[in-house]
Amino acid sequence: MIVVSPEYNYSIPGTLKNAFDWLSRLPDAPFAGKPVSILGGSPGPVAGARMQYHLRQVLVFLDAIAFTKPEVMIGSINTKVDVTANTITDESTRQFVAAHLKAFELFVRRLRQ
């Protein structure tokens, strides 16, 4: 699973937290043992770091396996993403996200062995 989220009030957006809370009540524990990658961004310089920290705490309760490095925190995201075209416009950011996704793929493969 890949979670991409902004940071709201130093934490996880309420709707995302609510979704995880409801899913945590399912009897089959859908996140248990599953790999999860977190990517965050914001117009500011902190770039979603606090959201990622809080989401990792939630994932511990869900028994998910958080992929922690390399972290993706995109500051000034409003200058690097075109939301209408749904694309990353900044080349270095695009390469960094691609490298992260490749590393996550390898992480998932190692877990499956």
N, C-alpha and C positions, 0 to 999 in steps of 0.2 A: 504494500500500500504506500502511496506517495501522498503526503499532505502538503499543500501549498496554502499559506495563510498570511494575512496581514496581522499586525499587532494592534489590539484595541485596549486602551487604558492599562498598558503595561502587561497585558496578558492575552489569553486566548479569546477570540471573539465569542460572545455569548452563544450564538447559534451553533458554532462548532463544538463548544463544550457541551451544550445540551444534546447534540447528536451522539457524542461519545458516552454521555451519561445514560441515555436511553439504550444504546447498544450494549452497555455493560450489564444490563439487566437480563439480557437474553440467556437462556439456559445453556446454550452450546458455546459460550465464551468465544465469539468470533475473532477476537484479536490474539488469543492465547497462542504463543509460539510463532506469531506471524511477524515478518520484518516490516518495519515502517521507516520511511525516510521523511524528514521534515524540511521544507524550504520556506523561507520567510522573506518578507521585504516590506519596506516602508519608505515614504518620502524623506524621512529623517535619517540621521546617521546611525542610530542604534539598529535599524534594519530588521526588527523582529526578534532580536536575541531573547528578550524576556518572554515572548510568546513561546519560543522553542523550549526554553527552560521549563515553563509551566506545562507544556504539552508532554514533555518527557516524563514529568511527574505523573501525569494522567496515564501514560502508557505503562508505567510500572504497575499501577493498580490493575490495568487490563491484561497484564502478563504478556504484552507485546515485546518485540525485540527491536529497540531503537537503533537505527544506523546513525552514528554520531559524527563521523569524520569522513570526508570533509563537510563541514557545516556550510550551509548556503544561507547567507544573510545579505540581502541586496539593499544597500542604502541608496537613496535618491532614485528609487525604482521608477518614479514618475518620468524620469528622463531616459530610462533604459527599456521601457516596455510600451508597445502600442496596444492598448486594450481594445481598440476597435478592430484591429487586424489580428489580435490574439498572437502577437509575436514579440520576441525579444529583439530590440533594435540595436542594442549595444553589443558589438562583436565579442569583446572580452567577457562580458556577462554570459553571452550565449555559449562560449567555449567552456566557461567555468561550470555552468549548469550541465552541459553535455558530459564533462568529466565526472561530475558528481553522479549523474545517472549511470554512467558506465561503472563507477565504483560500487554503486548500489546494486547493480546487476551482478557483479562479482560476489558481493556480500551475500546476496540471496542464493547464488549457486553454491557457495561454501556451506550455507545453512542446510541445504538440501542433501549434501553428501553424507 
